[in-house]
Amino acid sequence: MEWTDEAIVLGVRKHGETAVIAELMTNTRGRHLGLVQGGRGRVMRPVLQPGNRVRATWRARLDEHLGTYKIEGDTMRVARLMEKAHGIYTVQVLTSLLRLLPERDPHKNLYDAFDIILDSIERPAVAGELVVRFELAMLEELGFGLDLGACAATGSRENLIHVSPKSGRAVSREAGEPYADRLLSLPTFLTSGNLERTGEAPLDDIVAGFALSGHFLHRHVYGPRGIEVPPERAALVKAVSRELE
């Protein structure tokens, strides 16, 4: 068995004296592990850093085997991503989410979004918005997508400012007024007229976005698996807040 694919490094763990087991998010084959001989050496160590895009060739006698990787560097992002705190935390948050996917289960939409975000996070406002959108995309891929296009009560597409914490559906200002204190806020950057605009949201909207996606991640992903929300997520919100205040 052999294939070659574009991939992004999620992380590595030591294996023996000089090898590592590399965990990659591949373009067409999802999250995929493989052994890299010499992965702890001075040549491969800089390449196998989380966030770097690589070209990976995987080989194994049988498809169910761990297999071995031959990896070549493509886009070495790690130095740029580490320039600011929000960049470091963005990589950590996204890689921790992608590790929750079943191994070898293709998720090309998530791969493409991951790749775009890693190329676009110099500005903290952009990073904040894109991570929220990625978390919502992750929920969608796992079958728990939100319906933010129309009011759950009236069907209206106007004045959508709330989200029901139970149904995950948008609620308009008028319909939600009697119980607004029990609803989640819908950030403007997630409404239909603003989906193509990135980096213009105020800090309050970004914080509301993290609260929204975090609620449903805990309900559908972290809670049922009995795992804690990664602390890097709160650190990312704080880092973005500091840089935007």
Backbone bond lengths (Angstrom), bond angles and torsions (degrees), N, CA, C in turn:
res aa  C-N    CA-C-N  psi(-1)  N-CA   C-N-CA  omega(-1)  CA-C   N-CA-C  phi
1 M - - - 1.450 - - 1.519 109.32 -
2 E 1.330 115.72 136.20 1.468 119.26 177.93 1.527 109.43 -156.84
3 W 1.319 115.33 140.05 1.463 121.09 171.97 1.523 109.39 -151.32
4 T 1.328 115.47 159.76 1.456 122.46 176.41 1.518 108.57 -127.94
5 D 1.343 116.61 136.78 1.454 119.98 -175.70 1.523 109.46 -152.14
6 E 1.322 114.91 156.17 1.458 121.53 169.39 1.519 108.01 -75.19
7 A 1.337 117.53 144.60 1.461 119.95 -176.90 1.521 110.27 -154.35
8 I 1.334 115.12 162.69 1.456 122.48 174.92 1.522 107.71 -121.55
9 V 1.312 115.99 134.40 1.462 121.39 -177.07 1.526 109.78 -72.27
10 L 1.341 116.27 127.89 1.459 121.73 173.33 1.521 111.06 -96.08
11 G 1.322 116.84 -33.54 1.455 120.41 179.97 1.521 110.59 166.28
12 V 1.315 115.90 175.80 1.461 122.07 177.95 1.523 109.03 -140.28
13 R 1.321 114.97 159.26 1.465 119.94 169.85 1.519 108.46 -136.15
14 K 1.321 116.21 148.12 1.460 121.94 -175.58 1.524 110.94 -63.67
15 H 1.333 113.79 147.13 1.465 120.59 176.41 1.524 107.30 -146.41
16 G 1.324 116.51 107.23 1.454 119.79 -178.01 1.522 111.55 71.80
17 E 1.335 115.20 -156.87 1.462 120.66 -174.54 1.524 113.50 -76.16
18 T 1.318 117.54 -41.18 1.473 119.22 -172.31 1.530 113.80 -129.00
19 A 1.307 117.68 -11.65 1.464 120.26 -175.75 1.522 111.40 -91.32
20 V 1.334 115.22 166.79 1.462 121.98 172.98 1.521 108.29 -138.18
21 I 1.316 115.32 157.82 1.453 120.65 167.19 1.524 106.65 -99.60
22 A 1.329 115.41 115.38 1.464 121.06 -177.08 1.522 109.93 -92.77
23 E 1.321 114.75 135.30 1.459 121.65 176.06 1.525 107.49 -108.49
24 L 1.325 116.34 115.98 1.456 122.04 -176.21 1.520 110.55 -118.14
25 M 1.333 115.48 147.96 1.463 120.83 166.46 1.507 105.83 -99.02
26 T 1.323 116.62 107.33 1.459 120.35 -175.23 1.524 110.88 -90.32
27 N 1.292 115.63 159.93 1.452 121.87 -176.79 1.519 112.59 -65.31
28 T 1.315 117.56 -43.78 1.468 120.54 -173.26 1.524 114.52 -119.99
29 R 1.344 118.11 -6.66 1.461 120.18 -176.15 1.521 113.30 -120.99
30 G 1.317 116.69 12.00 1.457 121.04 176.04 1.517 113.05 70.48
31 R 1.313 114.75 -156.86 1.472 120.99 -179.74 1.521 108.50 -74.41
32 H 1.334 115.79 125.65 1.464 119.44 -170.55 1.520 109.72 -143.76
33 L 1.321 115.77 133.03 1.465 121.72 180.00 1.524 110.82 -103.02
34 G 1.321 115.87 157.40 1.458 121.32 176.25 1.521 110.36 -169.78
35 L 1.308 116.09 156.04 1.463 122.66 -179.75 1.527 110.15 -84.03
36 V 1.332 116.24 133.16 1.467 121.47 175.39 1.516 108.09 -116.60
37 Q 1.317 116.42 109.18 1.456 120.72 176.27 1.532 109.51 -68.40
38 G 1.333 115.79 133.92 1.455 119.70 -178.84 1.517 113.46 73.79
39 G 1.328 116.90 16.48 1.460 120.34 -176.31 1.510 114.34 -66.24
40 R 1.341 117.71 -16.43 1.462 120.66 179.44 1.530 111.69 -96.67
41 G 1.316 116.07 3.81 1.457 120.03 -179.35 1.524 112.63 -78.29
42 R 1.329 116.32 170.96 1.474 120.83 -174.77 1.526 112.30 -68.84
43 V 1.329 118.30 -22.00 1.462 120.60 179.42 1.520 111.14 -79.08
44 M 1.326 116.41 -46.57 1.457 119.95 -173.79 1.523 114.01 -86.72
45 R 1.329 117.55 -25.47 1.466 119.20 -176.05 1.527 113.18 -56.89
46 P 1.343 119.24 -45.05 1.478 118.19 178.64 1.528 113.73 -66.66
47 V 1.336 116.02 -26.98 1.463 120.21 -179.04 1.527 110.73 -74.56
48 L 1.326 116.50 -38.45 1.466 121.57 -173.56 1.521 111.60 -89.19
49 Q 1.329 116.31 48.16 1.460 122.51 177.12 1.528 109.30 -103.73
50 P 1.341 117.47 138.82 1.467 120.04 -179.30 1.526 112.50 -53.93
51 G 1.337 115.33 132.12 1.460 121.70 -179.65 1.506 114.40 101.21
52 N 1.330 117.66 -22.16 1.466 120.07 178.13 1.524 110.38 -69.71
53 R 1.331 115.75 140.87 1.465 120.28 173.54 1.513 108.57 -94.80
54 V 1.336 116.51 135.60 1.455 121.86 -175.18 1.525 110.52 -134.27
55 R 1.309 113.90 169.87 1.464 121.87 171.39 1.507 106.72 -111.02
56 A 1.335 117.34 118.35 1.455 121.08 -172.32 1.519 111.09 -119.03
57 T 1.322 115.38 132.93 1.464 122.06 171.87 1.518 108.10 -113.25
58 W 1.324 115.96 122.48 1.463 122.04 -177.43 1.518 109.77 -108.03
59 R 1.316 116.26 136.81 1.467 121.24 178.63 1.522 109.53 -135.04
60 A 1.336 114.98 142.33 1.459 121.35 174.76 1.519 108.39 -161.85
61 R 1.324 115.96 156.60 1.462 118.88 178.84 1.519 110.60 -70.49
62 L 1.361 115.77 -39.75 1.458 120.70 177.80 1.523 108.80 -126.95
63 D 1.313 116.60 152.56 1.455 121.42 -176.06 1.525 112.47 -61.78
64 E 1.338 117.46 -32.56 1.466 119.84 -176.50 1.526 112.79 -80.25
65 H 1.328 118.72 -5.92 1.463 121.42 179.16 1.523 110.96 -74.82
66 L 1.346 115.58 159.32 1.466 120.52 175.67 1.518 110.85 -59.88
67 G 1.308 117.46 -46.11 1.451 121.46 177.78 1.522 112.96 77.28
68 T 1.318 115.48 173.58 1.460 121.87 179.87 1.526 109.72 -121.82
69 Y 1.320 114.76 149.35 1.456 121.88 176.94 1.524 110.53 -108.21
70 K 1.318 115.03 140.91 1.452 121.81 160.68 1.524 105.31 -111.19
71 I 1.322 116.73 121.63 1.454 120.71 -170.44 1.519 111.44 -122.91
72 E 1.329 114.79 134.60 1.459 121.99 175.33 1.518 108.84 -121.90
73 G 1.324 116.33 136.65 1.451 120.61 178.87 1.518 112.02 -67.39
74 D 1.317 116.22 142.38 1.461 122.54 177.45 1.525 109.75 -118.60
75 T 1.335 117.26 -70.20 1.460 122.24 179.51 1.522 108.45 -120.95
76 M 1.333 116.10 108.56 1.460 121.51 -177.30 1.532 109.28 -88.89
77 R 1.308 116.09 97.32 1.460 121.64 -173.22 1.522 113.57 -96.24
78 V 1.323 118.14 -16.26 1.456 120.34 -163.58 1.522 113.07 -56.34
79 A 1.337 118.61 -40.12 1.468 120.04 -178.42 1.529 110.87 -62.64
80 R 1.322 116.36 -43.12 1.472 120.27 -179.83 1.522 110.83 -68.21
81 L 1.323 117.01 -39.51 1.462 120.06 -178.42 1.515 112.25 -66.71
82 M 1.322 117.53 -24.62 1.452 121.35 -177.61 1.522 113.20 -91.63
83 E 1.318 117.49 2.56 1.460 120.13 -177.98 1.523 112.32 -66.78
84 K 1.334 117.65 -33.45 1.462 121.71 -179.26 1.520 109.49 -131.41
85 A 1.340 114.00 154.12 1.466 119.21 -176.24 1.518 112.09 -58.97
86 H 1.341 117.68 -40.34 1.469 118.41 -177.06 1.522 111.55 -65.30
87 G 1.333 117.66 -27.98 1.457 120.37 177.27 1.520 111.70 -68.56
88 I 1.319 116.25 -44.11 1.469 120.87 178.84 1.527 110.15 -61.34
89 Y 1.337 115.33 -48.09 1.468 119.05 -177.01 1.521 111.65 -68.21
90 T 1.317 117.51 -33.05 1.471 119.59 177.45 1.519 110.64 -60.53
91 V 1.321 117.24 -46.77 1.464 120.62 178.49 1.528 110.52 -60.47
92 Q 1.322 116.92 -44.54 1.463 120.24 -178.44 1.531 112.14 -64.28
93 V 1.325 116.57 -40.88 1.465 120.07 180.00 1.525 111.01 -66.12
94 L 1.326 116.61 -46.26 1.462 119.48 -177.05 1.524 111.80 -68.35
95 T 1.333 117.58 -41.19 1.462 118.99 179.48 1.523 110.94 -66.09
96 S 1.333 117.79 -36.65 1.468 119.18 179.24 1.524 110.94 -65.88
97 L 1.337 117.27 -35.16 1.465 120.32 176.73 1.529 110.91 -67.18
98 L 1.318 116.54 -46.67 1.463 119.77 -176.89 1.523 112.01 -65.40
99 R 1.317 117.44 -26.17 1.462 120.30 176.86 1.525 112.54 -68.29
100 L 1.327 117.06 -13.76 1.460 120.39 178.15 1.526 112.20 -81.90
101 L 1.324 116.88 -10.95 1.462 120.18 179.79 1.525 110.45 -75.00
102 P 1.318 117.92 147.20 1.462 119.67 174.76 1.524 110.15 -60.30
103 E 1.319 116.22 141.17 1.460 119.77 179.51 1.527 110.39 -64.47
104 R 1.328 115.72 138.89 1.464 125.32 175.66 1.530 112.89 67.01
105 D 1.307 116.72 22.78 1.470 122.29 176.88 1.533 107.44 -101.96
106 P 1.331 119.40 110.55 1.462 121.33 -173.54 1.532 112.69 -62.31
107 H 1.328 115.05 135.14 1.466 122.10 175.15 1.525 107.53 -143.55
108 K 1.317 115.51 71.18 1.464 119.89 -174.31 1.525 112.00 -62.33
109 N 1.328 118.28 -36.66 1.462 120.05 179.17 1.525 111.38 -60.23
110 L 1.332 116.50 -40.89 1.455 119.81 178.51 1.521 110.99 -69.71
111 Y 1.319 116.55 -37.92 1.470 118.71 176.99 1.529 110.47 -60.63
112 D 1.323 116.60 -47.98 1.467 120.32 -178.70 1.523 111.17 -61.56
113 A 1.340 116.57 -42.48 1.461 120.22 179.04 1.524 111.04 -64.80
114 F 1.315 117.12 -42.57 1.469 122.65 177.78 1.525 110.43 -57.90
115 D 1.311 116.37 -46.52 1.461 121.98 -178.67 1.534 110.96 -63.20
116 I 1.323 116.44 -44.36 1.472 120.89 -179.53 1.525 110.74 -64.38
117 I 1.324 116.49 -43.83 1.461 119.75 -178.56 1.524 110.95 -61.57
118 L 1.320 117.22 -43.42 1.466 120.09 -178.28 1.520 112.37 -64.57
119 D 1.315 117.38 -20.82 1.462 121.11 176.80 1.523 112.77 -93.00
120 S 1.344 117.87 -0.61 1.465 119.37 -166.78 1.519 114.57 -133.79
121 I 1.328 119.08 21.79 1.466 118.59 -169.12 1.529 113.87 -111.89
122 E 1.317 117.52 22.37 1.459 118.13 178.46 1.525 111.70 -60.00
123 R 1.339 117.25 -40.04 1.467 121.76 -179.86 1.522 109.52 -89.19
124 P 1.341 117.58 131.77 1.469 119.83 -177.35 1.520 113.91 -61.51
125 A 1.345 117.83 -35.83 1.466 119.45 179.19 1.524 110.62 -64.09
126 V 1.320 116.42 -39.87 1.467 120.66 177.42 1.524 110.07 -63.82
127 A 1.332 116.21 -45.64 1.462 120.25 179.96 1.521 110.74 -59.18
128 G 1.327 116.99 -46.00 1.454 120.32 -178.95 1.515 112.64 -60.25
129 E 1.324 116.29 -48.62 1.466 119.95 -179.93 1.521 111.48 -61.87
130 L 1.318 116.24 -45.55 1.462 119.69 -175.18 1.520 112.50 -67.53
131 V 1.329 117.68 -35.56 1.461 119.50 177.53 1.527 110.32 -66.41
132 V 1.326 117.38 -42.36 1.477 120.02 176.76 1.524 110.00 -59.03
133 R 1.316 116.43 -45.87 1.471 119.69 179.94 1.521 111.22 -63.85
134 F 1.334 116.57 -36.95 1.467 119.79 177.97 1.530 110.12 -65.05
135 E 1.328 116.95 -42.65 1.460 119.27 179.95 1.529 111.10 -62.11
136 L 1.319 116.87 -39.07 1.465 120.02 177.16 1.530 111.03 -67.98
137 A 1.342 116.19 -36.40 1.472 119.99 176.25 1.528 110.75 -65.29
138 M 1.322 116.16 -37.22 1.462 120.95 177.06 1.526 110.04 -62.10
139 L 1.321 116.56 -44.51 1.468 120.03 176.65 1.533 110.92 -60.02
140 E 1.323 116.09 -41.43 1.469 120.83 178.54 1.524 110.81 -60.94
141 E 1.329 116.72 -45.65 1.466 120.87 -178.68 1.532 111.68 -63.87
142 L 1.329 116.18 -30.52 1.460 120.39 -178.48 1.526 112.54 -88.30
143 G 1.339 116.17 -0.14 1.460 120.05 176.69 1.508 114.88 94.09
144 F 1.348 117.27 15.77 1.460 120.77 -178.27 1.529 111.06 -123.66
145 G 1.316 117.04 36.78 1.454 120.99 -176.71 1.514 113.10 -65.01
146 L 1.337 115.23 148.72 1.464 121.14 177.42 1.524 109.75 -88.29
147 D 1.319 116.22 156.55 1.464 122.35 176.84 1.522 107.70 -113.18
148 L 1.324 115.72 97.71 1.461 120.92 -173.37 1.522 112.50 -109.40
149 G 1.324 117.32 12.96 1.454 120.23 -173.89 1.518 115.62 -89.20
150 A 1.332 117.80 -20.79 1.467 120.72 -177.05 1.513 109.43 -154.49
151 C 1.331 115.16 155.55 1.457 120.96 -178.65 1.533 110.63 -66.35
152 A 1.308 116.40 132.20 1.460 121.17 -179.47 1.529 111.58 -65.44
153 A 1.326 117.03 -29.16 1.460 120.51 -175.93 1.522 113.50 -88.94
154 T 1.336 116.76 -38.73 1.473 119.73 -172.40 1.519 114.26 -116.88
155 G 1.313 117.72 -15.62 1.457 120.86 -176.18 1.513 113.48 81.93
156 S 1.313 117.49 -1.56 1.464 121.61 -179.17 1.528 110.77 -69.42
157 R 1.337 115.20 147.54 1.460 120.92 176.12 1.525 111.82 -104.80
158 E 1.305 116.81 9.01 1.460 122.00 -177.78 1.531 110.65 -105.66
159 N 1.337 114.80 149.83 1.472 121.97 174.49 1.518 113.04 54.45
160 L 1.330 116.49 42.90 1.463 120.38 177.79 1.525 108.43 -82.58
161 I 1.330 116.61 110.40 1.465 119.95 -176.25 1.531 113.08 -128.69
162 H 1.330 117.67 -4.28 1.463 121.33 -178.53 1.536 109.83 -127.09
163 V 1.345 113.78 165.40 1.464 121.49 170.55 1.527 107.86 -136.92
164 S 1.321 116.53 133.70 1.457 120.35 176.79 1.525 109.89 -69.61
165 P 1.337 118.34 125.97 1.475 119.95 179.60 1.524 113.13 -69.93
166 K 1.320 117.10 -12.85 1.465 120.72 179.45 1.527 111.79 -93.89
167 S 1.334 116.44 -51.22 1.468 119.82 -174.25 1.522 113.32 -90.30
168 G 1.335 118.02 -20.47 1.456 120.18 -175.65 1.517 112.81 73.44
169 R 1.328 117.30 20.64 1.457 121.63 179.98 1.522 110.57 -107.07
170 A 1.327 115.69 150.21 1.461 120.91 179.45 1.519 110.80 -68.68
171 V 1.338 114.99 154.39 1.462 121.87 177.63 1.528 107.49 -136.68
172 S 1.316 116.29 135.15 1.462 119.96 -178.51 1.530 111.21 -76.39
173 R 1.324 114.85 165.16 1.463 120.46 179.20 1.535 111.45 -56.47
174 E 1.322 115.99 -47.15 1.450 120.75 -176.15 1.532 111.63 -66.61
175 A 1.326 116.45 -47.07 1.468 119.68 -177.21 1.526 111.74 -68.47
176 G 1.327 116.67 -30.31 1.457 119.39 -176.21 1.503 115.12 -91.03
177 E 1.326 117.51 -7.12 1.464 120.67 -174.22 1.526 114.20 -55.61
178 P 1.349 120.69 -41.71 1.471 119.67 -177.69 1.526 114.37 -64.67
179 Y 1.330 118.06 -24.62 1.469 120.15 -177.91 1.523 111.12 -135.88
180 A 1.330 115.55 39.69 1.460 121.58 -176.88 1.530 112.46 -60.48
181 D 1.344 116.87 -30.91 1.466 120.02 -177.38 1.521 112.33 -70.43
182 R 1.314 117.67 -12.05 1.471 121.33 179.35 1.522 112.81 -103.69
183 L 1.316 116.55 2.19 1.460 120.93 -178.42 1.522 110.78 -105.12
184 L 1.320 115.20 157.07 1.462 121.73 174.02 1.521 109.17 -86.64
185 S 1.320 116.53 151.47 1.464 120.86 177.89 1.523 110.27 -79.83
186 L 1.333 115.96 140.16 1.461 121.79 174.76 1.529 107.84 -102.18
187 P 1.334 118.29 110.07 1.461 120.76 -179.28 1.523 111.23 -63.48
188 T 1.306 115.11 146.53 1.463 119.82 -179.04 1.526 111.72 -59.02
189 F 1.333 117.44 -35.01 1.470 119.01 -175.76 1.528 112.93 -69.75
190 L 1.340 117.65 -6.98 1.462 120.65 176.81 1.524 112.67 -103.25
191 T 1.317 117.14 1.47 1.461 119.84 177.23 1.518 109.72 -84.28
192 S 1.334 116.12 158.56 1.468 121.52 -168.61 1.516 113.98 -57.63
193 G 1.318 118.69 -34.11 1.455 119.80 -177.00 1.505 114.59 -78.92
194 N 1.350 117.15 -4.90 1.466 120.06 -175.44 1.517 113.74 -124.23
195 L 1.325 118.32 9.73 1.453 120.88 -175.11 1.524 113.17 -66.85
196 E 1.328 117.40 -24.47 1.465 120.45 -178.69 1.523 112.23 -92.23
197 R 1.321 117.43 -4.55 1.456 121.66 -178.67 1.514 108.92 -103.84
198 T 1.328 116.46 129.51 1.458 120.76 -176.42 1.525 109.77 -133.14
199 G 1.328 115.78 140.54 1.450 120.59 174.67 1.501 115.01 93.13
200 E 1.336 117.62 7.71 1.456 120.75 -177.82 1.519 112.68 -111.37
201 A 1.313 118.20 -2.29 1.464 121.04 -175.50 1.520 111.01 -75.08
202 P 1.348 117.38 141.63 1.461 120.52 174.02 1.524 110.29 -70.55
203 L 1.322 115.53 163.30 1.458 120.82 -177.44 1.526 111.96 -57.93
204 D 1.332 118.24 -41.64 1.469 120.45 -179.20 1.518 111.76 -58.06
205 D 1.332 116.90 -38.07 1.464 120.81 178.54 1.528 111.07 -67.15
206 I 1.322 116.22 -40.27 1.468 119.82 -179.42 1.524 110.27 -65.84
207 V 1.330 116.93 -44.36 1.467 120.78 177.69 1.534 110.43 -61.53
208 A 1.337 116.85 -41.06 1.470 120.44 177.08 1.525 110.97 -63.38
209 G 1.323 116.52 -36.53 1.457 120.41 178.15 1.516 111.97 -63.25
210 F 1.335 116.56 -43.42 1.466 119.99 177.20 1.526 111.33 -64.43
211 A 1.341 116.96 -37.47 1.464 119.48 177.58 1.524 110.84 -64.17
212 L 1.334 116.21 -39.39 1.464 121.28 -179.82 1.525 111.25 -65.23
213 S 1.331 116.88 -56.48 1.464 119.19 -178.42 1.520 111.14 -65.02
214 G 1.344 117.10 -35.25 1.458 120.09 179.84 1.518 112.65 -64.35
215 H 1.329 116.99 -37.78 1.467 120.63 178.50 1.524 110.96 -58.74
216 F 1.324 116.13 -47.21 1.466 118.98 -175.63 1.523 112.46 -79.75
217 L 1.338 117.57 -27.75 1.461 119.02 172.75 1.523 110.39 -64.21
218 H 1.328 116.69 -43.11 1.462 119.64 179.13 1.530 110.54 -65.31
219 R 1.323 116.12 -40.12 1.470 120.35 -176.82 1.517 112.54 -69.18
220 H 1.320 116.86 -41.46 1.471 119.97 -171.33 1.530 114.64 -105.61
221 V 1.329 117.77 -21.50 1.465 119.77 -173.17 1.524 111.90 -117.05
222 Y 1.321 117.38 -61.25 1.461 119.50 -174.93 1.524 111.98 -72.52
223 G 1.328 117.13 -49.32 1.459 120.37 -177.58 1.517 113.91 -56.33
224 P 1.352 118.64 -53.83 1.469 119.55 -178.75 1.527 113.86 -61.49
225 R 1.339 116.94 -24.82 1.472 119.51 179.64 1.524 111.83 -90.54
226 G 1.334 116.40 -4.96 1.454 119.50 179.13 1.511 113.61 68.41
227 I 1.328 117.36 31.97 1.456 120.45 -179.97 1.520 110.01 -119.31
228 E 1.321 115.12 155.07 1.453 121.22 -179.08 1.528 110.56 -84.20
229 V 1.321 114.77 152.27 1.460 119.85 173.20 1.529 107.66 -65.04
230 P 1.336 119.08 131.02 1.468 120.42 -179.43 1.527 111.06 -56.72
231 P 1.332 118.31 133.68 1.470 120.46 -178.87 1.526 112.93 -62.18
232 E 1.330 117.53 -22.18 1.460 120.51 178.78 1.529 112.16 -62.67
233 R 1.325 116.53 -23.53 1.467 118.70 -179.96 1.529 110.55 -67.30
234 A 1.332 116.81 -47.81 1.464 120.07 176.78 1.524 110.48 -63.55
235 A 1.332 116.70 -36.73 1.463 120.28 178.27 1.523 111.23 -64.36
236 L 1.338 117.10 -35.91 1.461 120.54 177.73 1.531 110.52 -65.47
237 V 1.326 116.86 -44.85 1.462 120.12 178.68 1.523 110.57 -59.30
238 K 1.323 117.05 -42.09 1.465 121.01 179.19 1.531 111.16 -65.94
239 A 1.340 116.32 -41.30 1.457 119.81 -179.18 1.529 111.11 -64.81
240 V 1.312 116.59 -44.22 1.467 120.14 177.85 1.527 110.20 -63.51
241 S 1.325 116.64 -41.07 1.468 120.63 -179.93 1.524 111.29 -62.27
242 R 1.326 116.22 -44.23 1.470 119.58 179.84 1.520 111.66 -61.39
243 E 1.323 116.14 -41.25 1.459 119.34 -175.65 1.516 112.76 -75.81
244 L 1.342 117.78 -19.77 1.459 120.92 -178.65 1.531 113.37 -99.62
245 E 1.317 116.58 -14.84 1.468 118.71 -177.95 1.532 111.44 -72.38
